[in-house]
């Protein structure tokens, strides 16, 4: 395993602050032979073992400087094992999975067994090979890291500092691209803020219109209640809140959950009763409806409590 020490530039845990540390990196080509070695390539690739599940990849910019490949970032060990597999390895894995699958489903008929065998030896193998080849191509793409950045990939602050320390000739170009990236990000942020502001204004307008419609409906219900008609218990609660008539919490619950409709003039109501339970105590509901009815009959509407 080839190793080498570099000054490695990376982004801190806050996702924004560029940082730098001196660490010993390992040759990525030794870990994944399919991507090739670091000889005669535009950008040699190295890696650091992030933990027991991931590795973090770095692009070498000079003999002493490397930068974290932020776009590719970390590679999972599962993906590494996939990229390490040859065609024979994939076929052997397909046979192993087929064997386990058939042992688990011992009740399969001959036709079903043949169908599963065909799936694992053809479709599953082709899918695995396709996944492997795409993963390898993604890593190989980073072997021209500078060209990838010049083609329009995001230039981070850590990347810019790494190229500056490496005394690279493309640093001025990357600095210009970095400014363009930040300007585009700021424009995108403003656009999203404007869209969010318009969306909030639209939601507030719709909410105000809905509230106005609800208040108009309650006014119509109040006129019906005043005329001696029955209205729902929920509307009685809302009207009492509008006119400042205090109601006990238990009465509010009964009005909203038990009372279907109630008449404040003659004290009659319709209510829901659960089978097997006694009739609810509705004295507070009658009192509240009577108070509201009397209040609506008065020429002057002043807040009252009871």
C-alpha positions in Angstrom: 0.0 0.0 0.0 1.6 3.3 -1.2 1.3 6.2 1.3 2.4 9.8 1.3 2.1 12.8 3.6 0.3 15.9 2.3 -1.0 19.2 3.6 -4.7 18.4 3.1 -7.3 21.2 2.6 -10.9 20.4 3.5 -14.1 22.0 4.8 -14.8 21.9 8.5 -17.8 20.3 10.2 -19.8 23.6 9.9 -19.9 23.0 6.1 -18.3 26.4 5.3 -14.9 27.0 7.0 -11.8 25.9 5.1 -9.3 24.0 7.2 -5.8 22.4 6.6 -4.0 19.6 8.3 -0.9 17.4 7.6 -1.9 13.7 7.3 -0.6 10.6 5.6 -2.8 9.5 2.7 -3.1 6.1 0.9 -3.1 5.5 -2.8 -6.8 5.0 -4.0 -5.6 2.9 -6.9 -4.2 0.3 -4.5 -7.6 0.0 -2.8 -9.6 0.1 -6.1 -7.4 -1.4 -8.9 -10.2 -0.8 -11.5 -9.6 3.0 -11.4 -5.9 2.6 -12.3 -2.8 3.8 -10.5 -1.6 7.4 -9.9 1.0 7.3 -12.7 0.5 9.4 -15.8 -2.8 10.8 -14.7 -3.8 14.5 -14.5 -4.8 14.3 -10.8 -3.6 11.5 -8.6 -6.2 10.3 -6.1 -5.6 9.4 -2.5 -7.8 8.6 0.5 -8.0 8.7 4.3 -9.9 6.2 6.3 -12.8 8.3 7.6 -14.1 5.5 9.9 -15.0 1.8 9.6 -17.8 2.6 7.1 -16.3 5.3 4.8 -13.2 6.7 3.2 -12.6 10.3 2.4 -11.0 11.0 -1.0 -8.3 13.7 -1.9 -7.0 15.1 -5.1 -3.2 15.7 -5.3 -2.3 19.2 -6.5 1.4 19.1 -5.9 4.1 17.1 -4.1 2.9 18.4 -0.8 -0.7 19.7 -1.2 -3.9 17.8 -1.6 -7.6 18.9 -1.4 -10.7 17.0 -0.4 -12.8 16.1 -3.4 -15.9 17.6 -2.0 -18.2 16.7 -4.9 -17.3 13.0 -4.7 -16.8 13.3 -0.9 -16.8 10.1 1.0 -17.1 6.6 -0.4 -19.0 3.9 1.5 -17.2 0.6 2.1 -20.1 -1.2 0.4 -19.4 0.8 -2.8 -15.7 0.0 -2.5 -16.3 -3.7 -2.3 -18.6 -3.4 -5.3 -15.8 -1.6 -7.3 -13.3 -4.3 -6.3 -15.4 -7.1 -7.8 -14.5 -8.7 -11.1 -17.1 -10.2 -13.4 -16.3 -13.7 -11.9 -16.8 -12.3 -8.4 -20.2 -10.9 -9.4 -21.3 -14.2 -10.9 -20.1 -16.1 -7.8 -22.1 -13.6 -5.6 -25.1 -14.2 -7.7 -24.8 -18.0 -7.3 -24.4 -17.5 -3.5 -27.5 -15.4 -3.3 -29.5 -17.8 -5.5 -28.5 -20.7 -3.2 -29.6 -18.8 -0.1 -32.8 -17.7 -1.7 -33.8 -21.3 -2.8 -32.9 -22.7 0.6 -35.2 -20.2 2.2 -38.0 -21.0 -0.3 -37.8 -24.7 -0.2 -41.5 -24.9 -1.3 -40.7 -23.5 -4.8 -41.8 -25.6 -7.8 -39.4 -26.5 -10.6 -40.8 -23.7 -12.7 -40.3 -21.2 -9.9 -36.8 -22.4 -9.2 -35.9 -22.0 -12.9 -37.4 -18.5 -12.9 -35.3 -17.4 -9.9 -32.2 -19.0 -11.4 -32.7 -17.1 -14.6 -33.2 -13.8 -12.7 -30.0 -14.1 -10.5 -27.8 -15.3 -13.3 -28.9 -12.7 -15.9 -30.8 -9.6 -14.6 -29.2 -9.4 -11.2 -25.7 -9.9 -12.7 -26.3 -7.2 -15.3 -27.6 -4.8 -12.6 -24.6 -5.4 -10.4 -22.1 -4.9 -13.3 -23.9 -1.7 -14.3 -23.7 -0.4 -10.7 -20.1 -1.3 -10.4 -19.2 0.4 -13.8 -21.1 3.6 -12.9 -19.3 3.8 -9.5 -15.9 3.3 -11.1 -16.6 5.9 -13.8 -17.6 8.4 -11.2 -14.3 8.0 -9.4 -12.2 8.0 -12.6 -13.9 11.3 -13.6 -12.1 12.9 -10.6 -8.7 12.0 -12.1 -8.9 15.3 -14.0 -9.9 17.3 -11.0 -8.8 20.7 -12.4 -10.5 20.2 -15.7 -13.7 19.3 -13.8 -13.5 22.5 -11.8 -12.9 24.5 -15.0 -16.0 22.9 -16.6 -18.2 24.5 -14.0 -18.1 22.4 -10.9 -18.4 24.2 -7.5 -15.2 25.8 -6.3 -15.1 25.7 -2.5 -13.0 28.0 -0.3 -10.8 25.0 0.7 -10.2 24.2 -3.0 -9.2 27.7 -3.8 -6.7 27.8 -0.8 -5.2 24.5 -1.8 -4.6 25.7 -5.4 -3.0 28.9 -4.1 -0.7 27.0 -1.8 0.2 24.6 -4.6 1.2 27.7 -6.6 -1.0 26.5 -9.5 -1.3 28.5 -12.7 -5.1 28.1 -12.8 -5.6 29.7 -9.3 -6.6 33.1 -10.8 -9.1 31.4 -13.0 -10.5 29.4 -10.1 -10.7 32.6 -8.0 -12.8 34.2 -10.7 -15.0 31.1 -10.9 -15.3 31.1 -7.1 -16.7 34.7 -7.2 -19.1 33.6 -10.0 -20.2 30.7 -7.8 -20.9 32.9 -4.8 -22.7 35.5 -7.0 -24.9 32.8 -8.5 -25.6 31.3 -5.0 -26.6 34.8 -3.7 -28.9 35.3 -6.7 -30.5 31.9 -6.0 -30.9 32.8 -2.3 -32.6 36.1 -3.2 -34.9 34.4 -5.7 -35.9 31.8 -3.2 -36.5 34.4 -0.5 -38.7 36.4 -3.0 -40.6 33.2 -3.8 -41.0 32.4 -0.1 -42.2 36.0 0.6 -44.8 35.8 -2.2 -45.9 32.4 -0.9 -46.3 33.8 2.6 -48.3 36.8 1.3 -50.5 34.6 -0.7 -51.1 32.3 2.3 -51.9 35.3 4.5 -54.3 36.7 1.9 -56.1 33.3 1.6 -56.2 33.0 5.4 -57.7 36.5 5.8 -60.3 35.8 3.1 -61.2 32.5 4.8 -61.5 34.3 8.2 -63.7 37.0 6.7 -66.0 34.3 5.2 -66.1 32.6 8.5 -67.0 35.8 10.4 -69.7 36.5 7.8 -71.1 33.0 8.3 -71.1 33.4 12.1 -72.9 36.7 11.7 -75.6 35.0 9.7 -75.8 32.2 12.3 -76.2 34.8 15.0 -79.2 36.3 13.2 -80.7 32.8 12.9 -80.1 32.2 16.6 -81.6 35.5 17.5 -84.7 34.7 15.4 -85.2 31.5 17.5 -83.7 29.0 15.2 -81.3 26.2 16.2 -77.6 26.4 15.4 -74.6 24.0 16.0 -72.9 23.9 19.4 -69.6 24.9 17.8 -71.2 28.1 16.4 -72.6 28.9 19.9 -69.0 28.6 21.3 -67.6 30.9 18.6 -70.4 33.4 19.1 -69.8 33.5 22.8 -66.1 34.1 22.2 -67.0 36.9 19.8 -69.3 38.7 22.2 -67.2 38.0 25.4 -69.6 35.5 27.0 -67.5 33.3 29.2 -68.1 29.5 29.1 -66.7 26.8 31.3 -64.2 24.5 29.6 -66.4 21.4 30.2 -69.3 23.3 28.6 -67.1 24.1 25.6 -66.2 20.4 25.2 -69.9 19.4 25.3 -70.9 22.1 22.8 -68.2 21.0 20.4 -68.3 17.2 20.8 -71.8 16.4 22.1 -74.3 19.0 20.9 -75.5 18.7 17.3 -77.7 21.8 17.5 -79.3 23.9 20.2 -82.0 26.5 20.4 -81.5 29.4 22.9 -85.2 30.5 22.8 -86.9 27.3 24.0 -83.9 25.4 25.4 -84.2 22.4 23.1 -81.2 20.7 21.5 -80.1 17.6 19.7 -77.0 15.8 21.0 -74.9 12.7 20.4 -75.0 9.9 22.9 -72.6 7.0 23.0 -74.2 3.6 23.2 -73.8 2.0 26.7 -73.2 5.3 28.4 -75.5 7.6 30.3 -76.8 10.8 28.8 -74.4 13.7 29.2 -75.0 16.6 31.6 -75.9 19.5 29.4 -77.0 22.1 32.0 -74.1 24.3 31.2 -74.9 24.2 27.5 -78.5 25.3 28.1 -77.3 28.2 30.3 -74.7 29.3 27.7 -77.3 29.1 24.9 -79.8 31.1 26.9 -77.3 33.7 27.8 -76.3 34.1 24.2 -79.9 34.4 23.1 -80.7 37.0 25.7 -77.6 38.9 24.8 -78.5 39.0 21.1 -82.0 40.3 22.0 -80.6 43.3 23.9 -80.3 46.5 21.9 -76.9 47.2 23.5 -74.3 44.5 23.3 -72.0 44.7 26.2 -69.7 41.9 27.4 -71.2 39.9 30.2 -69.9 36.9 32.3 -71.6 34.3 34.4 
